[in-house]
Amino acid sequence: MESNIHNYMEVLVNKRFFALEFHQIYTLDQIADMKCITLNQLPTLYIRYSLDMLAATSQKKLMEYDEMVAAAVENAEKMIANDRRERKDDFDDIVIYRPKDRFELEDEEDPFSGKLNLD
């Protein structure tokens, strides 16, 4: 892929993070987590040149993108602020997946006998 192709939403997210001075408030790990959480909430908009994007997009649509980014950043910040990994007393409701033996049957299952009953 071309090296100058990028997701325009990343530009807007970075701009928002800088405006909110997250580098003064959060660690680099927290910022990276917040960026991932934020970008996962937004549509992907691949472009080559930001100037072309700005020229071809209406002001209304650009404002809509800014509002979407603001809401996604706010959600991500709330998730990081309430990070369950940091709380040691909140692990009772976490479900841990333990794979079963692949040949173990559930109580209601019968093993296949090799005969089909079409009655």
N, CA, C and O atoms as CSV, one atom per row, in Angstrom:
chain,resi,resn,atom,element,x,y,z
A,1,MET,N,N,0.842,-1.172,0.000
A,1,MET,CA,C,0.000,0.000,0.000
A,1,MET,C,C,0.892,1.243,0.000
A,1,MET,O,O,1.997,1.239,0.544
A,2,GLU,N,N,0.397,2.267,-0.604
A,2,GLU,CA,C,1.131,3.522,-0.650
A,2,GLU,C,C,1.383,4.037,0.765
A,2,GLU,O,O,0.524,3.910,1.638
A,3,SER,N,N,2.543,4.609,0.987
A,3,SER,CA,C,2.885,5.081,2.328
A,3,SER,C,C,2.125,6.347,2.724
A,3,SER,O,O,2.026,6.660,3.910
A,4,ASN,N,N,1.589,7.076,1.745
A,4,ASN,CA,C,0.882,8.300,2.097
A,4,ASN,C,C,-0.625,8.080,2.266
A,4,ASN,O,O,-1.353,9.039,2.523
A,5,ILE,N,N,-1.104,6.856,2.129
A,5,ILE,CA,C,-2.510,6.556,2.370
A,5,ILE,C,C,-2.703,6.392,3.874
A,5,ILE,O,O,-1.963,5.661,4.532
A,6,HIS,N,N,-3.703,7.080,4.403
A,6,HIS,CA,C,-3.939,6.997,5.844
A,6,HIS,C,C,-5.423,7.214,6.146
A,6,HIS,O,O,-6.193,7.656,5.293
A,7,ASN,N,N,-5.792,6.896,7.362
A,7,ASN,CA,C,-7.164,7.057,7.826
A,7,ASN,C,C,-7.330,8.501,8.302
A,7,ASN,O,O,-6.663,8.931,9.244
A,8,TYR,N,N,-8.211,9.237,7.657
A,8,TYR,CA,C,-8.415,10.646,8.013
A,8,TYR,C,C,-8.900,10.797,9.449
A,8,TYR,O,O,-8.628,11.809,10.094
A,9,MET,N,N,-9.609,9.806,9.947
A,9,MET,CA,C,-10.092,9.881,11.331
A,9,MET,C,C,-8.929,9.933,12.319
A,9,MET,O,O,-9.046,10.540,13.383
A,10,GLU,N,N,-7.812,9.302,11.975
A,10,GLU,CA,C,-6.632,9.371,12.845
A,10,GLU,C,C,-6.140,10.810,12.969
A,10,GLU,O,O,-5.705,11.232,14.041
A,11,VAL,N,N,-6.209,11.551,11.883
A,11,VAL,CA,C,-5.799,12.962,11.902
A,11,VAL,C,C,-6.688,13.735,12.874
A,11,VAL,O,O,-6.202,14.506,13.702
A,12,LEU,N,N,-8.002,13.516,12.758
A,12,LEU,CA,C,-8.937,14.227,13.632
A,12,LEU,C,C,-8.784,13.814,15.092
A,12,LEU,O,O,-8.877,14.651,15.990
A,13,VAL,N,N,-8.549,12.525,15.328
A,13,VAL,CA,C,-8.369,12.040,16.696
A,13,VAL,C,C,-7.098,12.644,17.301
A,13,VAL,O,O,-7.115,13.121,18.436
A,14,ASN,N,N,-6.020,12.622,16.558
A,14,ASN,CA,C,-4.769,13.205,17.062
A,14,ASN,C,C,-4.938,14.695,17.365
A,14,ASN,O,O,-4.437,15.193,18.374
A,15,LYS,N,N,-5.640,15.390,16.492
A,15,LYS,CA,C,-5.903,16.820,16.698
A,15,LYS,C,C,-6.693,17.035,17.993
A,15,LYS,O,O,-6.393,17.946,18.765
A,16,ARG,N,N,-7.689,16.203,18.221
A,16,ARG,CA,C,-8.532,16.319,19.428
A,16,ARG,C,C,-7.719,16.011,20.688
A,16,ARG,O,O,-7.839,16.714,21.691
A,17,PHE,N,N,-6.899,14.967,20.637
A,17,PHE,CA,C,-6.071,14.615,21.788
A,17,PHE,C,C,-5.112,15.762,22.135
A,17,PHE,O,O,-4.902,16.083,23.305
A,18,PHE,N,N,-4.546,16.360,21.104
A,18,PHE,CA,C,-3.629,17.477,21.331
A,18,PHE,C,C,-4.362,18.677,21.928
A,18,PHE,O,O,-3.853,19.327,22.841
A,19,ALA,N,N,-5.549,18.966,21.415
A,19,ALA,CA,C,-6.327,20.107,21.925
A,19,ALA,C,C,-6.728,19.913,23.387
A,19,ALA,O,O,-6.777,20.872,24.156
A,20,LEU,N,N,-7.013,18.673,23.762
A,20,LEU,CA,C,-7.405,18.371,25.146
A,20,LEU,C,C,-6.200,18.155,26.065
A,20,LEU,O,O,-6.361,17.896,27.258
A,21,GLU,N,N,-5.002,18.262,25.506
A,21,GLU,CA,C,-3.744,18.114,26.249
A,21,GLU,C,C,-3.670,16.803,27.031
A,21,GLU,O,O,-3.247,16.774,28.187
A,22,PHE,N,N,-4.085,15.737,26.385
A,22,PHE,CA,C,-4.037,14.418,27.033
A,22,PHE,C,C,-2.615,14.012,27.390
A,22,PHE,O,O,-2.410,13.240,28.327
A,23,HIS,N,N,-1.631,14.521,26.657
A,23,HIS,CA,C,-0.236,14.193,26.968
A,23,HIS,C,C,0.172,14.736,28.340
A,23,HIS,O,O,1.156,14.275,28.918
A,24,GLN,N,N,-0.573,15.709,28.865
A,24,GLN,CA,C,-0.308,16.244,30.195
A,24,GLN,C,C,-1.025,15.455,31.293
A,24,GLN,O,O,-0.661,15.533,32.467
A,25,ILE,N,N,-2.040,14.700,30.898
A,25,ILE,CA,C,-2.912,14.047,31.870
A,25,ILE,C,C,-2.669,12.541,31.970
A,25,ILE,O,O,-2.672,11.970,33.060
A,26,TYR,N,N,-2.458,11.906,30.809
A,26,TYR,CA,C,-2.409,10.445,30.748
A,26,TYR,C,C,-1.022,9.938,30.355
A,26,TYR,O,O,-0.213,10.663,29.777
A,27,THR,N,N,-0.776,8.678,30.684
A,27,THR,CA,C,0.480,8.039,30.283
A,27,THR,C,C,0.410,7.693,28.794
A,27,THR,O,O,-0.660,7.729,28.187
A,28,LEU,N,N,1.562,7.360,28.221
A,28,LEU,CA,C,1.590,6.972,26.808
A,28,LEU,C,C,0.756,5.719,26.555
A,28,LEU,O,O,0.097,5.609,25.521
A,29,ASP,N,N,0.782,4.781,27.489
A,29,ASP,CA,C,-0.034,3.576,27.345
A,29,ASP,C,C,-1.523,3.900,27.372
A,29,ASP,O,O,-2.294,3.351,26.586
A,30,GLN,N,N,-1.921,4.779,28.262
A,30,GLN,CA,C,-3.326,5.168,28.332
A,30,GLN,C,C,-3.755,5.898,27.053
A,30,GLN,O,O,-4.860,5.687,26.553
A,31,ILE,N,N,-2.888,6.744,26.537
A,31,ILE,CA,C,-3.198,7.462,25.304
A,31,ILE,C,C,-3.335,6.479,24.143
A,31,ILE,O,O,-4.252,6.597,23.331
A,32,ALA,N,N,-2.436,5.524,24.068
A,32,ALA,CA,C,-2.523,4.520,23.003
A,32,ALA,C,C,-3.830,3.726,23.110
A,32,ALA,O,O,-4.492,3.477,22.103
A,33,ASP,N,N,-4.195,3.333,24.330
A,33,ASP,CA,C,-5.460,2.620,24.537
A,33,ASP,C,C,-6.647,3.490,24.128
A,33,ASP,O,O,-7.569,3.016,23.464
A,34,MET,N,N,-6.623,4.746,24.522
A,34,MET,CA,C,-7.724,5.650,24.188
A,34,MET,C,C,-7.834,5.863,22.685
A,34,MET,O,O,-8.940,5.937,22.149
A,35,LYS,N,N,-6.704,5.962,22.004
A,35,LYS,CA,C,-6.754,6.132,20.549
A,35,LYS,C,C,-7.369,4.902,19.883
A,35,LYS,O,O,-8.182,5.033,18.968
A,36,CYS,N,N,-6.991,3.731,20.332
A,36,CYS,CA,C,-7.569,2.502,19.772
A,36,CYS,C,C,-9.073,2.448,20.022
A,36,CYS,O,O,-9.849,2.160,19.110
A,37,ILE,N,N,-9.481,2.723,21.250
A,37,ILE,CA,C,-10.905,2.696,21.602
A,37,ILE,C,C,-11.664,3.736,20.779
A,37,ILE,O,O,-12.760,3.467,20.287
A,38,THR,N,N,-11.084,4.907,20.636
A,38,THR,CA,C,-11.722,5.975,19.871
A,38,THR,C,C,-11.885,5.575,18.407
A,38,THR,O,O,-12.977,5.674,17.847
A,39,LEU,N,N,-10.805,5.126,17.797
A,39,LEU,CA,C,-10.842,4.796,16.370
A,39,LEU,C,C,-11.765,3.618,16.077
A,39,LEU,O,O,-12.342,3.545,14.992
A,40,ASN,N,N,-11.912,2.702,17.019
A,40,ASN,CA,C,-12.815,1.569,16.809
A,40,ASN,C,C,-14.282,1.991,16.798
A,40,ASN,O,O,-15.134,1.237,16.328
A,41,GLN,N,N,-14.584,3.164,17.301
A,41,GLN,CA,C,-15.954,3.678,17.303
A,41,GLN,C,C,-16.287,4.472,16.039
A,41,GLN,O,O,-17.449,4.796,15.794
A,42,LEU,N,N,-15.283,4.777,15.251
A,42,LEU,CA,C,-15.451,5.682,14.110
A,42,LEU,C,C,-15.367,4.936,12.776
A,42,LEU,O,O,-14.732,3.887,12.673
A,43,PRO,N,N,-16.020,5.499,11.761
A,43,PRO,CA,C,-15.869,4.898,10.426
A,43,PRO,C,C,-14.452,5.135,9.918
A,43,PRO,O,O,-13.798,6.103,10.307
A,44,THR,N,N,-13.990,4.260,9.061
A,44,THR,CA,C,-12.670,4.403,8.464
A,44,THR,C,C,-12.807,5.233,7.197
A,44,THR,O,O,-13.701,4.999,6.385
A,45,LEU,N,N,-11.935,6.181,7.039
A,45,LEU,CA,C,-12.004,7.083,5.894
A,45,LEU,C,C,-10.592,7.248,5.334
A,45,LEU,O,O,-9.862,8.160,5.721
A,46,TYR,N,N,-10.219,6.356,4.423
A,46,TYR,CA,C,-8.868,6.391,3.876
A,46,TYR,C,C,-8.729,7.476,2.811
A,46,TYR,O,O,-9.580,7.633,1.935
A,47,ILE,N,N,-7.632,8.213,2.916
A,47,ILE,CA,C,-7.348,9.287,1.963
A,47,ILE,C,C,-5.856,9.273,1.653
A,47,ILE,O,O,-5.064,8.629,2.341
A,48,ARG,N,N,-5.496,10.002,0.597
A,48,ARG,CA,C,-4.074,10.196,0.293
A,48,ARG,C,C,-3.595,11.541,0.806
A,48,ARG,O,O,-2.536,11.641,1.427
A,49,TYR,N,N,-4.381,12.574,0.542
A,49,TYR,CA,C,-3.951,13.923,0.899
A,49,TYR,C,C,-5.056,14.627,1.675
A,49,TYR,O,O,-6.201,14.687,1.227
A,50,SER,N,N,-4.710,15.152,2.827
A,50,SER,CA,C,-5.688,15.859,3.659
A,50,SER,C,C,-6.261,17.077,2.952
A,50,SER,O,O,-7.441,17.387,3.115
A,51,LEU,N,N,-5.458,17.759,2.182
A,51,LEU,CA,C,-5.923,18.952,1.477
A,51,LEU,C,C,-7.036,18.588,0.490
A,51,LEU,O,O,-8.031,19.305,0.387
A,52,ASP,N,N,-6.872,17.482,-0.233
A,52,ASP,CA,C,-7.918,17.032,-1.155
A,52,ASP,C,C,-9.194,16.683,-0.397
A,52,ASP,O,O,-10.298,16.972,-0.857
A,53,MET,N,N,-9.037,16.070,0.748
A,53,MET,CA,C,-10.186,15.706,1.572
A,53,MET,C,C,-10.937,16.957,2.008
A,53,MET,O,O,-12.164,17.012,1.932
A,54,LEU,N,N,-10.207,17.942,2.457
A,54,LEU,CA,C,-10.836,19.180,2.919
A,54,LEU,C,C,-11.518,19.926,1.772
A,54,LEU,O,O,-12.577,20.526,1.960
A,55,ALA,N,N,-10.921,19.888,0.606
A,55,ALA,CA,C,-11.489,20.590,-0.544
A,55,ALA,C,C,-12.747,19.904,-1.074
A,55,ALA,O,O,-13.648,20.564,-1.592
A,56,ALA,N,N,-12.804,18.576,-0.943
A,56,ALA,CA,C,-13.912,17.819,-1.530
A,56,ALA,C,C,-15.049,17.533,-0.558
A,56,ALA,O,O,-16.047,16.921,-0.941
A,57,THR,N,N,-14.917,17.962,0.684
A,57,THR,CA,C,-15.916,17.651,1.699
A,57,THR,C,C,-16.597,18.929,2.169
A,57,THR,O,O,-15.949,19.950,2.397
A,58,SER,N,N,-17.910,18.850,2.306
A,58,SER,CA,C,-18.661,20.039,2.743
A,58,SER,C,C,-18.323,20.386,4.191
A,58,SER,O,O,-17.897,19.538,4.975
A,59,GLN,N,N,-18.527,21.651,4.513
A,59,GLN,CA,C,-18.288,22.117,5.879
A,59,GLN,C,C,-19.184,21.367,6.866
A,59,GLN,O,O,-18.762,21.032,7.973
A,60,LYS,N,N,-20.422,21.110,6.450
A,60,LYS,CA,C,-21.365,20.383,7.306
A,60,LYS,C,C,-20.837,18.984,7.626
A,60,LYS,O,O,-20.919,18.533,8.769
A,61,LYS,N,N,-20.296,18.299,6.617
A,61,LYS,CA,C,-19.775,16.942,6.823
A,61,LYS,C,C,-18.523,16.973,7.707
A,61,LYS,O,O,-18.341,16.096,8.553
A,62,LEU,N,N,-17.674,17.960,7.519
A,62,LEU,CA,C,-16.484,18.092,8.366
A,62,LEU,C,C,-16.866,18.331,9.822
A,62,LEU,O,O,-16.239,17.788,10.732
A,63,MET,N,N,-17.898,19.147,10.039
A,63,MET,CA,C,-18.374,19.381,11.402
A,63,MET,C,C,-18.956,18.099,11.995
A,63,MET,O,O,-18.792,17.826,13.184
A,64,GLU,N,N,-19.627,17.326,11.168
A,64,GLU,CA,C,-20.175,16.045,11.620
A,64,GLU,C,C,-19.052,15.101,12.040
A,64,GLU,O,O,-19.157,14.420,13.060
A,65,TYR,N,N,-17.974,15.063,11.252
A,65,TYR,CA,C,-16.808,14.239,11.622
A,65,TYR,C,C,-16.223,14.693,12.956
A,65,TYR,O,O,-15.876,13.865,13.797
A,66,ASP,N,N,-16.114,16.001,13.148
A,66,ASP,CA,C,-15.581,16.531,14.411
A,66,ASP,C,C,-16.463,16.136,15.597
A,66,ASP,O,O,-15.953,15.785,16.661
A,67,GLU,N,N,-17.776,16.192,15.416
A,67,GLU,CA,C,-18.698,15.795,16.485
A,67,GLU,C,C,-18.586,14.310,16.793
A,67,GLU,O,O,-18.629,13.906,17.956
A,68,MET,N,N,-18.442,13.491,15.742
A,68,MET,CA,C,-18.278,12.053,15.947
A,68,MET,C,C,-17.003,11.760,16.729
A,68,MET,O,O,-16.991,10.928,17.636
A,69,VAL,N,N,-15.935,12.455,16.364
A,69,VAL,CA,C,-14.648,12.260,17.044
A,69,VAL,C,C,-14.756,12.710,18.496
A,69,VAL,O,O,-14.262,12.023,19.390
A,70,ALA,N,N,-15.388,13.845,18.742
A,70,ALA,CA,C,-15.536,14.348,20.114
A,70,ALA,C,C,-16.285,13.340,20.982
A,70,ALA,O,O,-15.887,13.085,22.119
A,71,ALA,N,N,-17.360,12.768,20.457
A,71,ALA,CA,C,-18.135,11.782,21.224
A,71,ALA,C,C,-17.323,10.511,21.453
A,71,ALA,O,O,-17.355,9.948,22.547
A,72,ALA,N,N,-16.597,10.053,20.436
A,72,ALA,CA,C,-15.794,8.830,20.563
A,72,ALA,C,C,-14.655,9.026,21.563
A,72,ALA,O,O,-14.352,8.125,22.345
A,73,VAL,N,N,-14.030,10.197,21.539
A,73,VAL,CA,C,-12.948,10.498,22.490
A,73,VAL,C,C,-13.502,10.549,23.909
A,73,VAL,O,O,-12.875,10.041,24.839
A,74,GLU,N,N,-14.652,11.148,24.076
A,74,GLU,CA,C,-15.274,11.223,25.404
A,74,GLU,C,C,-15.568,9.813,25.938
A,74,GLU,O,O,-15.308,9.521,27.105
A,75,ASN,N,N,-16.105,8.954,25.088
A,75,ASN,CA,C,-16.376,7.569,25.502
A,75,ASN,C,C,-15.089,6.845,25.874
A,75,ASN,O,O,-15.034,6.146,26.887
A,76,ALA,N,N,-14.065,7.011,25.061
A,76,ALA,CA,C,-12.789,6.350,25.326
A,76,ALA,C,C,-12.166,6.836,26.626
A,76,ALA,O,O,-11.616,6.043,27.391
A,77,GLU,N,N,-12.250,8.130,26.872
A,77,GLU,CA,C,-11.680,8.687,28.106
A,77,GLU,C,C,-12.405,8.126,29.328
A,77,GLU,O,O,-11.775,7.830,30.344
A,78,LYS,N,N,-13.719,7.980,29.233
A,78,LYS,CA,C,-14.478,7.393,30.341
A,78,LYS,C,C,-14.047,5.952,30.598
A,78,LYS,O,O,-13.926,5.525,31.746
A,79,MET,N,N,-13.818,5.212,29.523
A,79,MET,CA,C,-13.393,3.822,29.685
A,79,MET,C,C,-12.026,3.734,30.363
A,79,MET,O,O,-11.809,2.877,31.219
A,80,ILE,N,N,-11.117,4.613,29.982
A,80,ILE,CA,C,-9.775,4.596,30.578
A,80,ILE,C,C,-9.831,5.093,32.018
A,80,ILE,O,O,-9.130,4.566,32.882
A,81,ALA,N,N,-10.650,6.091,32.281
A,81,ALA,CA,C,-10.780,6.609,33.646
A,81,ALA,C,C,-11.353,5.542,34.579
A,81,ALA,O,O,-11.026,5.519,35.766
A,82,ASN,N,N,-12.188,4.677,34.063
A,82,ASN,CA,C,-12.791,3.600,34.857
A,82,ASN,C,C,-12.181,2.253,34.503
A,82,ASN,O,O,-12.876,1.237,34.479
A,83,ASP,N,N,-10.902,2.244,34.232
A,83,ASP,CA,C,-10.203,1.037,33.784
A,83,ASP,C,C,-10.289,-0.071,34.831
A,83,ASP,O,O,-9.746,0.057,35.928
A,84,ARG,N,N,-10.965,-1.140,34.487
A,84,ARG,CA,C,-11.144,-2.253,35.424
A,84,ARG,C,C,-9.824,-2.934,35.774
A,84,ARG,O,O,-9.705,-3.562,36.826
A,85,ARG,N,N,-8.839,-2.810,34.898
A,85,ARG,CA,C,-7.543,-3.437,35.185
A,85,ARG,C,C,-6.854,-2.793,36.370
A,85,ARG,O,O,-6.018,-3.417,37.025
A,86,GLU,N,N,-7.203,-1.543,36.648
A,86,GLU,CA,C,-6.589,-0.812,37.758
A,86,GLU,C,C,-7.268,-1.096,39.094
A,86,GLU,O,O,-6.679,-0.865,40.150
A,87,ARG,N,N,-8.499,-1.593,39.053
A,87,ARG,CA,C,-9.240,-1.871,40.280
A,87,ARG,C,C,-9.071,-3.340,40.639
A,87,ARG,O,O,-9.398,-4.222,39.845
A,88,LYS,N,N,-8.567,-3.596,41.817
A,88,LYS,CA,C,-8.290,-4.971,42.244
A,88,LYS,C,C,-9.521,-5.654,42.836
A,88,LYS,O,O,-9.534,-6.878,42.971
A,89,ASP,N,N,-10.542,-4.898,43.189
A,89,ASP,CA,C,-11.700,-5.465,43.864
A,89,ASP,C,C,-12.865,-5.784,42.926
A,89,ASP,O,O,-13.937,-6.176,43.388
A,90,ASP,N,N,-12.671,-5.624,41.634
A,90,ASP,CA,C,-13.785,-5.732,40.698
A,90,ASP,C,C,-13.635,-6.925,39.748
A,90,ASP,O,O,-14.028,-6.840,38.584
A,91,PHE,N,N,-13.077,-8.022,40.231
A,91,PHE,CA,C,-12.852,-9.154,39.353
A,91,PHE,C,C,-13.863,-10.277,39.548
A,91,PHE,O,O,-13.731,-11.324,38.914
A,92,ASP,N,N,-14.859,-10.099,40.394
A,92,ASP,CA,C,-15.843,-11.152,40.631
A,92,ASP,C,C,-16.746,-11.391,39.433
A,92,ASP,O,O,-17.167,-12.525,39.204
A,93,ASP,N,N,-17.053,-10.361,38.665
A,93,ASP,CA,C,-17.997,-10.519,37.564
A,93,ASP,C,C,-17.326,-10.771,36.215
A,93,ASP,O,O,-17.993,-10.701,35.183
A,94,ILE,N,N,-16.049,-11.057,36.199
A,94,ILE,CA,C,-15.355,-11.347,34.951
A,94,ILE,C,C,-15.522,-12.830,34.635
A,94,ILE,O,O,-15.252,-13.687,35.477
A,95,VAL,N,N,-15.960,-13.123,33.433
A,95,VAL,CA,C,-16.147,-14.497,33.000
A,95,VAL,C,C,-14.856,-14.975,32.368
A,95,VAL,O,O,-14.327,-14.350,31.449
A,96,ILE,N,N,-14.360,-16.081,32.867
A,96,ILE,CA,C,-13.125,-16.650,32.336
A,96,ILE,C,C,-13.488,-17.841,31.475
A,96,ILE,O,O,-14.168,-18.759,31.935
A,97,TYR,N,N,-13.043,-17.834,30.239
A,97,TYR,CA,C,-13.325,-18.920,29.314
A,97,TYR,C,C,-12.369,-20.064,29.573
A,97,TYR,O,O,-11.150,-19.895,29.560
A,98,ARG,N,N,-12.940,-21.226,29.809
A,98,ARG,CA,C,-12.144,-22.444,29.957
A,98,ARG,C,C,-12.638,-23.430,28.910
A,98,ARG,O,O,-13.751,-23.942,29.029
A,99,PRO,N,N,-11.843,-23.706,27.894
A,99,PRO,CA,C,-12.305,-24.596,26.839
A,99,PRO,C,C,-12.532,-26.004,27.367
A,99,PRO,O,O,-11.777,-26.514,28.194
A,100,LYS,N,N,-13.593,-26.610,26.865
A,100,LYS,CA,C,-13.899,-27.977,27.240
A,100,LYS,C,C,-13.168,-28.923,26.302
A,100,LYS,O,O,-12.724,-28.544,25.219
A,101,ASP,N,N,-13.060,-30.157,26.751
A,101,ASP,CA,C,-12.545,-31.190,25.874
A,101,ASP,C,C,-13.485,-31.251,24.669
A,101,ASP,O,O,-14.703,-31.279,24.844
A,102,ARG,N,N,-12.953,-31.272,23.480
A,102,ARG,CA,C,-13.809,-31.182,22.303
A,102,ARG,C,C,-14.718,-32.387,22.126
A,102,ARG,O,O,-15.647,-32.340,21.319
A,103,PHE,N,N,-14.471,-33.469,22.864
A,103,PHE,CA,C,-15.321,-34.648,22.758
A,103,PHE,C,C,-16.317,-34.762,23.899
A,103,PHE,O,O,-17.139,-35.677,23.930
A,104,GLU,N,N,-16.238,-33.837,24.824
A,104,GLU,CA,C,-17.178,-33.844,25.937
A,104,GLU,C,C,-18.536,-33.356,25.460
A,104,GLU,O,O,-18.626,-32.328,24.789
A,105,LEU,N,N,-19.592,-34.086,25.801
A,105,LEU,CA,C,-20.941,-33.721,25.366
A,105,LEU,C,C,-21.660,-32.967,26.466
A,105,LEU,O,O,-21.430,-33.201,27.653
A,106,GLU,N,N,-22.523,-32.069,26.063
A,106,GLU,CA,C,-23.373,-31.399,27.027
A,106,GLU,C,C,-24.410,-32.396,27.523
A,106,GLU,O,O,-24.621,-33.431,26.891
A,107,ASP,N,N,-25.059,-32.099,28.645
A,107,ASP,CA,C,-26.031,-33.017,29.240
A,107,ASP,C,C,-27.148,-33.402,28.288
A,107,ASP,O,O,-27.596,-34.548,28.286
A,108,GLU,N,N,-27.600,-32.452,27.479
A,108,GLU,CA,C,-28.745,-32.730,26.618
A,108,GLU,C,C,-28.357,-33.370,25.293
A,108,GLU,O,O,-29.243,-33.731,24.520
A,109,GLU,N,N,-27.091,-33.523,25.004
A,109,GLU,CA,C,-26.645,-34.086,23.737
A,109,GLU,C,C,-26.501,-35.603,23.833
A,109,GLU,O,O,-26.048,-36.135,24.847
A,110,ASP,N,N,-26.889,-36.278,22.776
A,110,ASP,CA,C,-26.677,-37.714,22.646
A,110,ASP,C,C,-25.613,-37.944,21.590
A,110,ASP,O,O,-25.570,-37.225,20.592
A,111,PRO,N,N,-24.766,-38.921,21.790
A,111,PRO,CA,C,-23.761,-39.198,20.769
A,111,PRO,C,C,-24.434,-39.678,19.479
A,111,PRO,O,O,-25.461,-40.355,19.529
A,112,PHE,N,N,-23.869,-39.334,18.350
A,112,PHE,CA,C,-24.414,-39.751,17.058
A,112,PHE,C,C,-24.151,-41.233,16.860
A,112,PHE,O,O,-23.006,-41.680,16.936
A,113,SER,N,N,-25.212,-42.000,16.606
A,113,SER,CA,C,-25.107,-43.460,16.464
A,113,SER,C,C,-24.729,-43.869,15.048
A,113,SER,O,O,-24.364,-45.023,14.823
A,114,GLY,N,N,-24.804,-42.969,14.103
A,114,GLY,CA,C,-24.516,-43.326,12.726
A,114,GLY,C,C,-25.802,-43.609,11.943
A,114,GLY,O,O,-25.756,-43.774,10.724
A,115,LYS,N,N,-26.934,-43.667,12.623
A,115,LYS,CA,C,-28.218,-43.914,11.974
A,115,LYS,C,C,-29.072,-42.655,12.076
A,115,LYS,O,O,-29.122,-42.005,13.121
A,116,LEU,N,N,-29.729,-42.329,10.995
A,116,LEU,CA,C,-30.649,-41.186,11.006
A,116,LEU,C,C,-32.060,-41.673,11.229
A,116,LEU,O,O,-32.512,-42.610,10.571
A,117,ASN,N,N,-32.749,-41.051,12.140
A,117,ASN,CA,C,-34.139,-41.382,12.419
A,117,ASN,C,C,-34.980,-40.282,11.788
A,117,ASN,O,O,-35.008,-39.154,12.279
A,118,LEU,N,N,-35.669,-40.617,10.690
A,118,LEU,CA,C,-36.426,-39.615,9.962
A,118,LEU,C,C,-37.917,-39.679,10.258
A,118,LEU,O,O,-38.720,-39.199,9.458
A,119,ASP,N,N,-38.298,-40.250,11.372
A,119,ASP,CA,C,-39.722,-40.365,11.725
A,119,ASP,C,C,-40.332,-39.047,12.040
A,119,ASP,O,O,-41.520,-38.976,12.355
